Amino acid sequence: MILLGSEVNGDRSNFQFTESRQTPYQYGQCPMINDFKNKKATPPDLQKGAIARIYFYMQDQYGVRISRQQKQLYQAWDRQYPVTAWECQRDKLIAKQQGNNNPYVTNACANATFTQ
């Protein structure tokens, strides 16, 4: 699984995230679109909300710059793809190791209701 993540991330390089209607390339079970010509990437729907909340955290915590266009995309993804039970559990595990959590995830988890 680590190799798969490395391949996806390596191909994505530093491409900006975007929405695309192209057919995703399958990296194992991960449908990902890497548009090498336009240097854009579209992650799987299941990951879009988590990516948005991670970027918001990185902006606040480490001063990572997010363009206005990217911020609008991440805000849409945050609304369209709410936290999952796994994302809430992941946040707790990271906080246990790191000593702090991602408030964008923590706040969303506090208001989330999950169905079994």
Short mmCIF file of the C-alpha atoms (twelve columns), coordinates in Angstrom:
data_MODEL
# 
_entry.id   MODEL 
# 
loop_
_atom_site.group_PDB 
_atom_site.id 
_atom_site.type_symbol 
_atom_site.label_atom_id 
_atom_site.label_alt_id 
_atom_site.label_comp_id 
_atom_site.label_asym_id 
_atom_site.label_seq_id 
_atom_site.Cartn_x 
_atom_site.Cartn_y 
_atom_site.Cartn_z 
_atom_site.pdbx_PDB_model_num 
ATOM 1   C CA . MET A 1   0.000   0.000  0.000   1 
ATOM 2   C CA . ILE A 2   2.879   2.387  0.692   1 
ATOM 3   C CA . LEU A 3   4.165   1.861  -2.841  1 
ATOM 4   C CA . LEU A 4   0.745   2.708  -4.230  1 
ATOM 5   C CA . GLY A 5   0.594   5.962  -2.240  1 
ATOM 6   C CA . SER A 6   4.093   6.823  -3.398  1 
ATOM 7   C CA . GLU A 7   3.177   6.231  -7.033  1 
ATOM 8   C CA . VAL A 8   0.028   8.368  -6.818  1 
ATOM 9   C CA . ASN A 9   1.840   11.163 -4.992  1 
ATOM 10  C CA . GLY A 10  4.857   10.975 -7.296  1 
ATOM 11  C CA . ASP A 11  2.700   11.261 -10.399 1 
ATOM 12  C CA . ARG A 12  0.687   14.083 -8.856  1 
ATOM 13  C CA . SER A 13  3.926   15.970 -8.189  1 
ATOM 14  C CA . ASN A 14  3.045   19.562 -7.292  1 
ATOM 15  C CA . PHE A 15  0.000   19.743 -9.557  1 
ATOM 16  C CA . GLN A 16  -2.884  21.850 -8.263  1 
ATOM 17  C CA . PHE A 17  -6.072  20.040 -7.396  1 
ATOM 18  C CA . THR A 18  -9.045  20.603 -9.673  1 
ATOM 19  C CA . GLU A 19  -12.299 19.022 -10.771 1 
ATOM 20  C CA . SER A 20  -12.193 16.971 -13.944 1 
ATOM 21  C CA . ARG A 21  -14.597 14.933 -16.020 1 
ATOM 22  C CA . GLN A 22  -11.836 12.742 -17.423 1 
ATOM 23  C CA . THR A 23  -11.853 9.038  -16.716 1 
ATOM 24  C CA . PRO A 24  -9.680  8.406  -13.668 1 
ATOM 25  C CA . TYR A 25  -6.513  6.348  -13.978 1 
ATOM 26  C CA . GLN A 26  -6.640  3.405  -11.593 1 
ATOM 27  C CA . TYR A 27  -3.761  3.199  -9.145  1 
ATOM 28  C CA . GLY A 28  -4.868  -0.130 -7.705  1 
ATOM 29  C CA . GLN A 29  -8.145  0.738  -5.987  1 
ATOM 30  C CA . CYS A 30  -7.491  4.496  -6.123  1 
ATOM 31  C CA . PRO A 31  -9.199  6.317  -9.018  1 
ATOM 32  C CA . MET A 32  -7.047  9.394  -9.570  1 
ATOM 33  C CA . ILE A 33  -6.735  11.839 -12.440 1 
ATOM 34  C CA . ASN A 34  -3.326  13.319 -13.139 1 
ATOM 35  C CA . ASP A 35  -3.519  15.698 -16.094 1 
ATOM 36  C CA . PHE A 36  0.166   15.896 -16.974 1 
ATOM 37  C CA . LYS A 37  -0.385  18.321 -19.863 1 
ATOM 38  C CA . ASN A 38  -2.186  20.939 -17.734 1 
ATOM 39  C CA . LYS A 39  -0.437  20.041 -14.461 1 
ATOM 40  C CA . LYS A 40  -3.716  19.432 -12.619 1 
ATOM 41  C CA . ALA A 41  -4.883  16.549 -10.432 1 
ATOM 42  C CA . THR A 42  -8.307  15.336 -9.350  1 
ATOM 43  C CA . PRO A 43  -8.432  13.020 -6.327  1 
ATOM 44  C CA . PRO A 44  -11.160 10.433 -5.737  1 
ATOM 45  C CA . ASP A 45  -14.424 11.856 -4.373  1 
ATOM 46  C CA . LEU A 46  -13.943 9.983  -1.088  1 
ATOM 47  C CA . GLN A 47  -10.767 11.980 -0.396  1 
ATOM 48  C CA . LYS A 48  -11.766 15.489 -1.488  1 
ATOM 49  C CA . GLY A 49  -13.217 16.654 1.839   1 
ATOM 50  C CA . ALA A 50  -10.256 15.316 3.811   1 
ATOM 51  C CA . ILE A 51  -7.823  17.004 1.407   1 
ATOM 52  C CA . ALA A 52  -9.648  20.318 1.842   1 
ATOM 53  C CA . ARG A 53  -9.540  20.112 5.631   1 
ATOM 54  C CA . ILE A 54  -5.842  19.163 5.567   1 
ATOM 55  C CA . TYR A 55  -5.002  22.159 3.380   1 
ATOM 56  C CA . PHE A 56  -6.965  24.520 5.661   1 
ATOM 57  C CA . TYR A 57  -5.006  23.145 8.625   1 
ATOM 58  C CA . MET A 58  -1.688  23.518 6.776   1 
ATOM 59  C CA . GLN A 59  -2.552  27.125 5.927   1 
ATOM 60  C CA . ASP A 60  -3.326  27.997 9.554   1 
ATOM 61  C CA . GLN A 61  -0.609  25.936 11.219  1 
ATOM 62  C CA . TYR A 62  2.304   26.379 8.825   1 
ATOM 63  C CA . GLY A 63  1.413   29.374 6.659   1 
ATOM 64  C CA . VAL A 64  0.988   27.327 3.487   1 
ATOM 65  C CA . ARG A 65  -0.346  29.673 0.838   1 
ATOM 66  C CA . ILE A 66  -3.584  28.740 -0.875  1 
ATOM 67  C CA . SER A 67  -4.708  30.712 -3.902  1 
ATOM 68  C CA . ARG A 68  -8.197  32.207 -3.935  1 
ATOM 69  C CA . GLN A 69  -9.238  29.720 -6.612  1 
ATOM 70  C CA . GLN A 70  -7.906  26.734 -4.662  1 
ATOM 71  C CA . LYS A 71  -9.507  28.012 -1.447  1 
ATOM 72  C CA . GLN A 72  -12.896 28.208 -3.187  1 
ATOM 73  C CA . LEU A 73  -12.460 24.652 -4.455  1 
ATOM 74  C CA . TYR A 74  -11.518 23.393 -0.981  1 
ATOM 75  C CA . GLN A 75  -14.481 25.204 0.592   1 
ATOM 76  C CA . ALA A 76  -16.781 23.475 -1.903  1 
ATOM 77  C CA . TRP A 77  -15.173 20.090 -1.213  1 
ATOM 78  C CA . ASP A 78  -15.445 20.648 2.546   1 
ATOM 79  C CA . ARG A 79  -19.206 21.263 2.201   1 
ATOM 80  C CA . GLN A 80  -19.838 18.584 -0.421  1 
ATOM 81  C CA . TYR A 81  -17.814 15.811 1.231   1 
ATOM 82  C CA . PRO A 82  -18.371 15.815 5.026   1 
ATOM 83  C CA . VAL A 83  -16.095 14.077 7.500   1 
ATOM 84  C CA . THR A 84  -16.233 10.317 7.707   1 
ATOM 85  C CA . ALA A 85  -15.976 8.193  10.822  1 
ATOM 86  C CA . TRP A 86  -12.508 7.141  9.652   1 
ATOM 87  C CA . GLU A 87  -11.371 10.771 9.255   1 
ATOM 88  C CA . CYS A 88  -12.515 11.490 12.827  1 
ATOM 89  C CA . GLN A 89  -10.660 8.431  14.118  1 
ATOM 90  C CA . ARG A 90  -7.566  9.390  12.106  1 
ATOM 91  C CA . ASP A 91  -7.630  12.887 13.627  1 
ATOM 92  C CA . LYS A 92  -7.681  11.388 17.135  1 
ATOM 93  C CA . LEU A 93  -4.767  9.077  16.328  1 
ATOM 94  C CA . ILE A 94  -2.733  11.956 14.878  1 
ATOM 95  C CA . ALA A 95  -3.512  14.189 17.871  1 
ATOM 96  C CA . LYS A 96  -2.361  11.440 20.222  1 
ATOM 97  C CA . GLN A 97  1.019   11.263 18.469  1 
ATOM 98  C CA . GLN A 98  1.423   14.907 17.483  1 
ATOM 99  C CA . GLY A 99  -0.091  16.617 20.503  1 
ATOM 100 C CA . ASN A 100 -2.626  18.659 18.537  1 
ATOM 101 C CA . ASN A 101 -5.432  17.956 16.148  1 
ATOM 102 C CA . ASN A 102 -6.880  19.511 13.020  1 
ATOM 103 C CA . PRO A 103 -9.664  21.831 14.262  1 
ATOM 104 C CA . TYR A 104 -11.399 21.642 10.866  1 
ATOM 105 C CA . VAL A 105 -11.793 17.908 11.363  1 
ATOM 106 C CA . THR A 106 -12.442 18.022 15.112  1 
ATOM 107 C CA . ASN A 107 -15.208 20.627 14.773  1 
ATOM 108 C CA . ALA A 108 -16.845 18.746 11.902  1 
ATOM 109 C CA . CYS A 109 -16.672 15.476 13.857  1 
ATOM 110 C CA . ALA A 110 -18.376 17.081 16.859  1 
ATOM 111 C CA . ASN A 111 -21.372 17.890 14.648  1 
ATOM 112 C CA . ALA A 112 -21.365 14.712 12.547  1 
ATOM 113 C CA . THR A 113 -23.755 11.818 12.733  1 
ATOM 114 C CA . PHE A 114 -22.614 8.564  11.213  1 
ATOM 115 C CA . THR A 115 -24.796 5.673  10.134  1 
ATOM 116 C CA . GLN A 116 -23.669 2.085  10.458  1 
# 
